Amino acid sequence: MAGENTDVRQAVKVYKALGEPTRIKIAMLLTQDADLCCSDLGTKLESVASSTLSHHLKQLTECGLLDQRKDGTYIYYRVNHKVAQRYAPYLLE
């Protein structure tokens, strides 16, 4: 029973995070081009302010859909394929 509640909570977090069009665009970009930093994503998205982009990346990371790794002063993001496959497989098509 506890495992089911955890799955439901994670599903809600993922779907809530993907309920914003910009976040879906970010996730789709990262499925095509893994390991992008915030400035690379900002260049590709053009119309998103860096502070807003950071907020979106935080939401996607906290729900488990994105993984991050730090390299110097940069943080690089990539889609967590296990979570995407389970809750949002359309991202991987």
Secondary structure, 3 states (H helix, E strand, C coil): CHHHHHHHHHHHHHHHHCCCHHHHHHHHHHHHCCCEEHHHHHHHHCCCCHHHHHHHHHHHHHCCCEEEEEECCEEEEEECHHHHHHHCHHHHC
